[in-house]
Amino acid sequence: MSTLTNDTLASDLISPFQEILNSKSSDASTDPVAPAASASPQALPRVRAIDYLRSSPFFLVHLAALICVFLVPFKWQYVAFAVAMFYARMFAITGGYHRYFSHRSYKTSRVMQFLIALLGTTSAQKGVLWWAANHRLHHKYSDQPADIHSPLQRGFWWSHAGWIISNAHEETRWDQIPDLAKYPELRWLNKWHVLPPIALGVGIYLLCGFPAFVWGFLISTVALWHCTFFINSMAHVWGTRRYQSTDTSRNNFLLSILTMGEGWHNNHHTYMSSTRQGFFWYEIDLTYYIIKGMSLVGLTSNLRQPPLALLDAKRIKPKKQKRAAA
């Protein structure tokens, strides 16, 4: 039986970065990325076994947040720190994991690509490539039997959190992300996805103390998890529909505030390649505002917009009421 030497481990951890330092930019396509190989259109097996051992950190973080919040003094600066950590990592999920890696809705440099992925990984929502591959499958079979987290097919709880802590979707679907799998630094980050959240938690504790750890890591991480998960669950059952789609996606103002624009979910399912999900000026989309701001200083480019003709064609027309007989 072979053993992992220190030299081997060091090489595994460091070698992906030798290429990224010599690279100038990512070659992200301006077109929506279609999966290279289709997933089975048949219904997924209705196995709902939760892997409690592998998912024990998920439950322990919830328990620790619930208990420790009563063990530290309440201060508004702790709450502010929690909110800051929540939204910083939320942007990395919405603007990075989702709009960039899953949908390639804008371009950025290879270094920025890695930094956004690194920040997103601190949210403890598994690896960036794992996340993007599963999200592409969700869009391909949204609310159909093969959708991995449809509340219509498997219930609210399963779509919210059950699927991500089950034993059915542990492996990364490499066939869905050939455009991303070619980057060794992303493969490394996907493999070692547990390290960034651990490093963040330890760093907050050592630098800022236990109360900051409780609020800035434990509580903010739990809130981040469930606000993200609400898009898979609640955004398919609660809200309004402006456009015709083949699924049950909804627009929800409250979720849009919590998730920096992801709550405009019916908009998103209408044209998933759009960088902005709030299609109208009054639909607040903080993620898009940040990406747009980044483009003004050269950090992002080629922000995709929804075609107006398509939106008009898919808009749900109000039903005409029959005039009552005199």
C-alpha positions as CSV (number, residue, x, y, z in Angstrom):
1,M,0.0,0.0,0.0
2,S,1.5,3.3,-1.1
3,T,1.9,6.2,1.3
4,L,1.5,9.9,0.7
5,T,4.8,11.6,1.3
6,N,5.3,15.2,2.3
7,D,6.9,15.9,-1.1
8,T,4.0,14.4,-2.9
9,L,1.5,16.4,-0.9
10,A,3.4,19.6,-1.4
11,S,3.6,18.9,-5.1
12,D,-0.2,18.2,-5.2
13,L,-1.0,21.5,-3.4
14,I,1.4,23.8,-5.2
15,S,1.8,22.6,-8.8
16,P,-1.6,23.9,-10.1
17,F,-0.4,27.5,-9.4
18,Q,2.7,27.2,-11.5
19,E,0.5,27.6,-14.6
20,I,-1.9,30.2,-13.4
21,L,0.9,32.6,-12.5
22,N,2.1,32.5,-16.2
23,S,-1.4,32.9,-17.6
24,K,-2.9,36.3,-18.6
25,S,-6.6,35.5,-19.0
26,S,-9.4,33.0,-19.1
27,D,-10.9,32.1,-22.4
28,A,-14.4,32.0,-21.2
29,S,-16.8,31.8,-24.1
30,T,-19.4,34.5,-24.7
31,D,-22.0,31.9,-25.5
32,P,-24.0,29.9,-23.0
33,V,-22.2,26.7,-22.2
34,A,-24.1,23.6,-23.2
35,P,-23.2,20.3,-21.4
36,A,-20.8,18.3,-23.6
37,A,-22.6,15.1,-22.8
38,S,-26.2,14.8,-21.9
39,A,-27.3,13.4,-18.6
40,S,-29.8,10.6,-18.6
41,P,-33.3,12.0,-19.3
42,Q,-34.8,9.3,-17.3
43,A,-36.1,9.9,-13.8
44,L,-33.4,9.7,-11.1
45,P,-33.7,6.9,-8.6
46,R,-35.7,8.1,-5.6
47,V,-33.0,7.2,-3.1
48,R,-33.0,9.8,-0.4
49,A,-30.4,8.3,1.9
50,I,-28.6,11.1,3.9
51,D,-24.9,10.5,4.4
52,Y,-24.9,11.5,8.0
53,L,-21.2,10.7,8.6
54,R,-20.0,12.7,5.6
55,S,-22.5,15.5,6.3
56,S,-21.7,15.7,10.0
57,P,-19.9,19.1,9.6
58,F,-23.1,20.5,8.1
59,F,-25.1,19.5,11.2
60,L,-22.4,20.4,13.7
61,V,-22.1,23.9,12.3
62,H,-25.8,24.4,12.7
63,L,-25.7,23.1,16.3
64,A,-22.6,25.1,17.2
65,A,-24.2,28.3,15.8
66,L,-27.4,27.6,17.8
67,I,-25.5,27.0,21.1
68,C,-22.6,29.5,20.8
69,V,-24.7,32.5,20.0
70,F,-25.9,32.3,23.7
71,L,-22.3,32.0,24.9
72,V,-20.9,35.2,23.6
73,P,-22.0,38.8,24.4
74,F,-24.2,40.5,21.9
75,K,-22.7,43.5,20.1
76,W,-23.9,45.2,16.9
77,Q,-20.3,45.1,15.5
78,Y,-20.5,41.3,15.6
79,V,-23.8,41.5,13.7
80,A,-22.2,43.9,11.2
81,F,-19.3,41.5,10.8
82,A,-21.7,38.6,10.2
83,V,-23.6,40.6,7.5
84,A,-20.3,41.6,5.8
85,M,-19.1,38.0,5.7
86,F,-22.5,36.8,4.5
87,Y,-22.7,39.2,1.6
88,A,-19.0,38.9,0.6
89,R,-19.4,35.2,0.2
90,M,-22.9,35.4,-1.2
91,F,-21.4,37.5,-4.1
92,A,-18.8,34.8,-4.8
93,I,-21.7,32.3,-5.0
94,T,-24.0,34.4,-7.1
95,G,-21.5,36.2,-9.2
96,G,-18.9,33.4,-9.3
97,Y,-20.3,29.9,-8.8
98,H,-23.5,30.7,-10.6
99,R,-23.3,33.5,-13.2
100,Y,-19.7,32.9,-14.1
101,F,-18.8,29.3,-13.7
102,S,-22.2,27.7,-14.3
103,H,-23.4,30.0,-17.1
104,R,-20.3,31.9,-18.3
105,S,-22.4,35.1,-18.6
106,Y,-19.3,37.3,-18.6
107,K,-15.6,37.2,-19.0
108,T,-12.8,37.8,-16.5
109,S,-9.1,37.1,-16.2
110,R,-7.8,33.7,-15.1
111,V,-6.4,35.2,-11.8
112,M,-9.8,36.8,-11.0
113,Q,-11.5,33.6,-12.0
114,F,-9.5,31.7,-9.3
115,L,-9.9,34.4,-6.7
116,I,-13.7,34.4,-7.1
117,A,-13.7,30.6,-6.9
118,L,-11.5,30.7,-3.8
119,L,-13.9,33.1,-2.0
120,G,-16.9,31.0,-3.1
121,T,-15.3,27.9,-1.7
122,T,-15.1,29.5,1.8
123,S,-18.9,29.3,1.8
124,A,-18.6,25.5,2.3
125,Q,-20.9,24.6,-0.5
126,K,-18.5,22.0,-1.9
127,G,-16.2,22.5,-4.9
128,V,-16.7,25.1,-7.6
129,L,-16.6,22.5,-10.4
130,W,-19.0,20.2,-8.5
131,W,-21.4,23.1,-8.0
132,A,-21.3,24.3,-11.6
133,A,-21.8,20.8,-13.1
134,N,-24.8,20.1,-10.9
135,H,-26.3,23.5,-11.7
136,R,-26.0,22.9,-15.4
137,L,-27.8,19.6,-15.0
138,H,-30.5,21.4,-13.0
139,H,-31.2,23.8,-15.9
140,K,-31.1,21.0,-18.5
141,Y,-33.9,19.1,-16.7
142,S,-35.5,21.8,-14.5
143,D,-38.5,20.4,-12.6
144,Q,-38.4,17.3,-14.8
145,P,-37.9,13.8,-13.3
146,A,-34.1,14.0,-13.9
147,D,-33.7,17.3,-12.0
148,I,-31.5,16.7,-9.0
149,H,-33.2,19.2,-6.8
150,S,-36.8,19.9,-7.9
151,P,-39.4,20.6,-5.2
152,L,-42.0,19.5,-7.8
153,Q,-40.4,16.1,-8.2
154,R,-39.0,15.3,-4.7
155,G,-40.5,17.8,-2.2
156,F,-39.4,21.0,-0.6
157,W,-36.9,19.6,1.9
158,W,-35.1,17.5,-0.6
159,S,-34.7,20.4,-3.1
160,H,-33.6,22.7,-0.2
161,A,-30.9,20.7,1.5
162,G,-31.5,17.0,1.2
163,W,-29.9,16.5,-2.2
164,I,-26.7,18.2,-1.2
165,I,-26.1,16.1,1.9
166,S,-27.3,12.8,0.4
167,N,-25.1,10.1,-0.9
168,A,-26.4,10.3,-4.4
169,H,-24.5,13.4,-5.8
170,E,-21.1,13.2,-4.3
171,E,-19.1,12.9,-7.5
172,T,-18.2,15.8,-9.7
173,R,-19.9,15.4,-13.2
174,W,-16.8,16.2,-15.3
175,D,-18.8,15.6,-18.5
176,Q,-20.8,18.7,-17.8
177,I,-17.8,21.1,-17.4
178,P,-15.2,20.4,-20.0
179,D,-14.6,24.2,-20.3
180,L,-13.7,24.4,-16.6
181,A,-12.0,21.1,-16.0
182,K,-9.0,22.2,-18.1
183,Y,-7.8,24.6,-15.4
184,P,-5.6,22.7,-12.9
185,E,-6.0,25.4,-10.2
186,L,-9.8,24.9,-10.3
187,R,-9.4,21.1,-10.2
188,W,-7.2,21.6,-7.2
189,L,-9.7,23.9,-5.5
190,N,-12.5,21.5,-6.3
191,K,-10.5,18.5,-4.7
192,W,-9.5,20.4,-1.6
193,H,-12.7,22.4,-1.1
194,V,-12.8,21.7,2.6
195,L,-9.6,23.7,3.2
196,P,-10.7,27.3,2.5
197,P,-13.7,27.3,4.9
198,I,-11.5,25.7,7.6
199,A,-8.8,28.3,7.0
200,L,-11.4,31.1,7.1
201,G,-12.9,29.9,10.4
202,V,-9.5,29.4,12.0
203,G,-8.3,32.8,10.8
204,I,-11.3,34.6,12.1
205,Y,-10.9,32.9,15.5
206,L,-7.2,33.6,15.8
207,L,-7.3,37.2,14.5
208,C,-10.6,38.4,15.9
209,G,-11.6,36.1,18.8
210,F,-14.3,33.7,19.6
211,P,-17.3,36.0,19.4
212,A,-16.3,37.1,15.9
213,F,-15.9,33.4,15.0
214,V,-19.4,32.7,16.2
215,W,-21.0,35.6,14.3
216,G,-18.7,36.0,11.4
217,F,-18.3,32.3,10.6
218,L,-20.8,30.0,12.2
219,I,-23.9,32.2,12.0
220,S,-23.1,33.8,8.7
221,T,-22.3,30.4,7.1
222,V,-25.6,28.9,8.2
223,A,-27.5,31.9,6.9
224,L,-25.5,31.8,3.7
225,W,-26.4,28.1,3.2
226,H,-30.1,28.5,3.6
227,C,-30.4,31.7,1.6
228,T,-28.6,30.0,-1.2
229,F,-30.7,26.8,-0.9
230,F,-33.9,28.9,-0.9
231,I,-33.3,29.5,-4.6
232,N,-33.6,25.8,-5.3
233,S,-36.6,25.3,-3.1
234,M,-38.6,28.4,-2.3
235,A,-38.0,30.2,-5.7
236,H,-39.8,27.3,-7.4
237,V,-42.9,27.5,-5.2
238,W,-43.4,31.1,-4.0
239,G,-43.5,34.2,-6.1
240,T,-44.7,35.5,-9.4
241,R,-44.2,34.5,-13.0
242,R,-43.6,37.0,-15.8
243,Y,-42.4,34.6,-18.5
244,Q,-43.5,31.3,-19.8
245,S,-41.0,28.6,-18.9
246,T,-40.9,24.8,-18.8
247,D,-40.5,24.8,-15.0
248,T,-42.0,26.4,-11.9
249,S,-39.4,29.1,-11.4
250,R,-40.7,32.3,-9.6
251,N,-39.6,35.9,-9.1
252,N,-39.4,36.7,-5.4
253,F,-38.4,40.2,-4.2
254,L,-37.4,39.1,-0.7
255,L,-35.1,36.3,-1.9
256,S,-33.6,38.9,-4.3
257,I,-32.6,41.1,-1.4
258,L,-31.2,38.1,0.6
259,T,-29.3,36.7,-2.4
260,M,-28.2,39.8,-4.2
261,G,-30.5,39.4,-7.2
262,E,-30.9,35.6,-7.5
263,G,-34.5,35.8,-6.4
264,W,-35.5,37.0,-10.0
265,H,-35.5,33.3,-10.7
266,N,-38.2,33.2,-13.4
267,N,-36.2,35.9,-15.3
268,H,-33.1,33.7,-14.9
269,H,-34.8,30.6,-16.2
270,T,-36.1,32.6,-19.2
271,Y,-32.6,33.5,-20.3
272,M,-30.0,31.9,-18.1
273,S,-27.0,33.3,-20.0
274,S,-27.8,36.9,-18.9
275,T,-25.3,38.5,-16.5
276,R,-28.2,40.5,-15.0
277,Q,-31.2,38.7,-13.5
278,G,-33.2,41.8,-12.6
279,F,-34.3,42.6,-16.1
280,F,-36.0,45.9,-15.1
281,W,-34.6,49.0,-13.3
282,Y,-36.8,48.3,-10.3
283,E,-35.7,44.7,-9.9
284,I,-32.7,45.1,-7.5
285,D,-29.8,43.0,-8.6
286,L,-26.7,43.7,-6.4
287,T,-24.7,41.0,-8.0
288,Y,-25.1,42.6,-11.4
289,Y,-24.2,46.0,-10.1
290,I,-20.9,44.7,-8.7
291,I,-20.0,42.8,-11.9
292,K,-20.9,46.0,-13.9
293,G,-18.7,48.0,-11.6
294,M,-15.9,45.6,-12.0
295,S,-16.2,45.9,-15.8
296,L,-15.7,49.7,-15.5
297,V,-12.2,49.1,-14.0
298,G,-11.3,46.3,-16.4
299,L,-11.9,43.3,-14.1
300,T,-14.8,41.9,-16.1
301,S,-16.0,42.2,-19.7
302,N,-18.6,40.9,-22.2
303,L,-21.5,41.1,-19.9
304,R,-24.4,39.4,-21.6
305,Q,-27.9,40.9,-21.8
306,P,-31.2,39.3,-22.4
307,P,-32.6,39.8,-26.0
308,L,-35.6,42.0,-25.8
309,A,-37.4,40.2,-28.6
310,L,-37.1,36.9,-26.7
311,L,-38.4,38.4,-23.5
312,D,-41.4,39.9,-25.3
313,A,-42.1,36.6,-27.0
314,K,-42.0,34.7,-23.7
315,R,-43.9,37.2,-21.6
316,I,-47.1,35.8,-20.1
317,K,-50.0,37.8,-21.6
318,P,-52.9,38.7,-19.3
319,K,-56.0,36.7,-20.2
320,K,-58.7,38.8,-21.8
321,Q,-61.9,38.8,-19.7
322,K,-65.1,38.2,-21.6
323,R,-67.5,41.0,-21.6
324,A,-70.6,40.2,-19.6
325,A,-73.8,39.8,-21.6
326,A,-76.2,42.8,-21.3
